[in-house]
Amino acid sequence: MAPETLAFYAFGAVAVVASLLVIAQRNPIYSVLLLIASFGALSGLYVLLDAPFVAVIQIIVYAGAIMVLFLFVVMLLNAPHEETEYDERVHPLLRPGPMRFGALLALVLAGELSWALTRSGDSGRFPAGAVASVRAIGRSLFTDYAFPFEVTSILILVAMVGAVLLARREGRG
Amino acid sequence: MTPLLIAQIVLTLFVFFMLLNSAAVMVYVERKVAALLQQRLGPYLVGPKGVLQPLADVVKLMFKEELRPRAADPLLFALAPIISATAAFAAFAVVPFGAETTLFGLLKEPLRLQVADVNVAILVIFAIGSMGVYGIVLAGWSSNSKYSLLGGLRSSAQMISYELSYGTAIASVLLIANSMSLTDIVNRQAGAWFGIIPRWFLFLQPVGFFIFMTAGIAETNRAPFDFPEAEQELVAGYHTEYSSMSFAMFFLAEYINMVTVSAVATDLFLGGWHGPLIPESFGWLWFLVKVAALLFFYVWMRWTLPRYRYDQLMAFGWKVLLPLSVVNLLATAAGVLYFGA
């Protein structure tokens, strides 16, 4: 096997196994760390796709900044173990309330995923090296995709204002 | 194996070895300079002028017992110092520290004095740095001690706050250099204006340099921003519960991070290995001198300035440094647009 193929399977295996373990974990801190491992493996896949910039940004933004915030929240909540208030022996689909809804959503998602994967065929190839250079990414971001880019930043701004508003206590400042 | 490959492997091992050594040297320098500034003698018993003191320290640390609190998370407690030290070593891999050389004609093709040549080097340093945070945060959490947890939380808050200004300062340099490769950035700084002033980006980006160094000190958790381990408040912060070599690994990581920040600052702002008098093949000498000067500055700062208050640190980061770096970036962009890169 070519080294690239081998690396692809290695990174892919790490990404899949780590992602599965994220939801199979009872300890939220371990879940966060496994998610970071999964992001790291994805970044490796980007390198194999000849997109070093995307790979590094994946690490900086997701594995670095966002996951530190996640870890921060989990640590502050100090919830080392998920509390279970239902009978462990009952099948998730038969449990009352939110659990049943969650299981239903998971089923829907699994159905959608299998549908998408079986029908996709050739899923939009992009020309080789299209995202290899920072220059190319920057150019398309500020010309072809200028509108979505700006709209996204406004969306984030709105979310930020909303978070500040929610976090602010009534009657102060 | 080609001679070039062998040379590359030797170079990698050499860089690893030198980074380990730099930590030892820095421990000695730190203690000697601190003593100098406080009119003390500093270490003087082990070896001539106490130069063997770091060796004695290492031997002492190795013979200490490895302790772990009973309530600690065993896996993460062991993993945290490893993450810290690995990230510190890995970050230096993409830093170039000299011009291409053939080792006095030994090699047919020139060898780059850089472990890994990546065209997004500066971002790689960033990415590895943001992984290093996890070492500190996990050490704080897994120790299951209030001081450690507070240290870890402070460290992550501080790093997030200063990473923005740090990145924006680097972005202004990238605008002038018109490249993301550190080797290209250094080579843009060759030569001199009017024959005397070296073409360092320091003179084009004085504000950027100030922001970079300030944020760099905050990122490496050094005084006056050493909140994650503020002795008077948190005993020793995130590494309170660590002993022996796992404690030493945090120490090692801190010093190596200082060396990396200084080396990156040298490449970005101080012209890297370019300098007068010495031929380019010996440019790494200039590089060493510049890095040493910045490291001395680091130590000097630590023993001169008192620690800030935590709210002052946050206010300074978000309300002074970040706006300043954004204005600097806009001004740089306008300048590049007007004068051309």
HADDOCK unambig.tbl for C-alpha pairs under 7 A between the chains (distance, minus, plus):
assign (segid A and resid 53 and name CA) (segid B and resid 120 and name CA) 6.61 0.50 0.50
assign (segid A and resid 56 and name CA) (segid B and resid 123 and name CA) 6.47 0.50 0.50
assign (segid A and resid 56 and name CA) (segid B and resid 124 and name CA) 6.16 0.50 0.50
assign (segid A and resid 56 and name CA) (segid B and resid 127 and name CA) 6.34 0.50 0.50
assign (segid A and resid 59 and name CA) (segid B and resid 127 and name CA) 5.72 0.50 0.50
assign (segid A and resid 60 and name CA) (segid B and resid 126 and name CA) 6.90 0.50 0.50
assign (segid A and resid 60 and name CA) (segid B and resid 127 and name CA) 4.73 0.50 0.50
assign (segid A and resid 60 and name CA) (segid B and resid 130 and name CA) 6.53 0.50 0.50
assign (segid A and resid 64 and name CA) (segid B and resid 127 and name CA) 6.97 0.50 0.50
assign (segid A and resid 64 and name CA) (segid B and resid 130 and name CA) 5.01 0.50 0.50
assign (segid A and resid 64 and name CA) (segid B and resid 131 and name CA) 6.06 0.50 0.50
assign (segid A and resid 72 and name CA) (segid B and resid 153 and name CA) 6.89 0.50 0.50
